Amino acid sequence: MTDGFLGVWDSEMREVDSSQMPMKIWYHDLYTTGIHSDSRFPRERYAMLKDRIQSSQSSGLIDFITPECATEEDLLISHDPGFVRRFIDRALEEKEINRIGLKPWTDLFVERTLRIIGGSLSALKHVCEFGGISGNMAGGTHHSHTDFGSGYCVFNDIALCAANAIESHGRSRVAVLDLDVHQGDGTATMLEDIDCALTISVHCKDNFPFRKAVSDYDLPLDSGDGDTRYLEKVRESLDILEEYEPDLVLFQAGVDALEKDGLGKLKVTREGMRARNRMVFSYLIEKGLPCVVFMGGGYSKPISHTIDAFYDLFIDGAIADGHIRKMKSSESRKSGIEVT
């Protein structure tokens, strides 16, 4: 299905077209500084990744945009009012905070969280209006549930984007493709009763969360599985998308399946991870589909392995975005429609 489009990654297709609109990525310094320096979470990955992109020869492919804070109304589309209000008022109980993690919380943690959700919703609005691919250099908070946070996730930006796409952007077949090493349990639970959304999760079955939810399609892997088995599951997930025929894809693109990741339990190489991304992006090019890319997990030691994999993700995403826009522009010219 997608193999014929892997040629877009040939060297001549990777050149930056100065006339091409760069891929929009939402980013804020609070993604890093809003987490306490004493936290076990590798907060430096956000700033390091942005610096890596901006200092590369491919920097012109990506346009960084500062996100606004999501509003309380934005959150109430999918989340419990009491939970939302307690978080904003900094009134969560200690057990609720412990379940989320990222401790100790800073005075900027609430604003950080709201800007991450705002970034994801802005990326969604952009692709629904203009097509192509955009992303958030954070987010993918798939362990958050309706009325509680979990596993580094406060609010579920994927579920919020799915609900917003259906309610505000006229989407009727929203597909969540979650390729993080951990099952997207919160997303699966929050979207289980929404007929217009489909959830697919490729994950290590022996990893967190240990009490799994039920996605529409769960494609589990065994501990120690590497590139071959992982890419087989990715291929299977794309076959599911082919049959479903989505009008929007929400791509949770965590890279914690890397063999150097301490929380992953899989043995996927950087090359295997990049092949995964290109399989997904090739499918999007083939179908001309809009897509939001969420950063997801990545906790390798040293963190440079995670940065490398995320760099590959966003650069290849920008290349794919350019191809989708070029195709749509060509189609519009053929039909006599002026593109603005």
Secondary structure, 3 states (H helix, E strand, C coil): CCHHHHHHHCHHHCCCCCCCCCEEEECCCHHHHCECCCCCCCCHHHHHHHHHHHCCCCHHHEEEECCCCCCHHHHCCCCCHHHHHHHHCCCCCHHHHHHHCCCCECCCHHHHHHHHHHHHHHHHHHHHHHCCEEEECCCCCCCCCCCCCECCECCCHHHHHHHHHHHHCCCCCEEEEECCCCCCHHHHHHHCCCCCEEEEEEEECCCCCCCCCCCCEEEEECCCCEHHHHHHHHHHHHHHHHHHCCCEEEEECCCCCECCECCCCCEECHHHHHHHHHHHHHHHHHHCCCEEEECCCCCECCCHHHHHHHHHHHHHHHHHHHHHHHHHHHHHHHCCCCCC
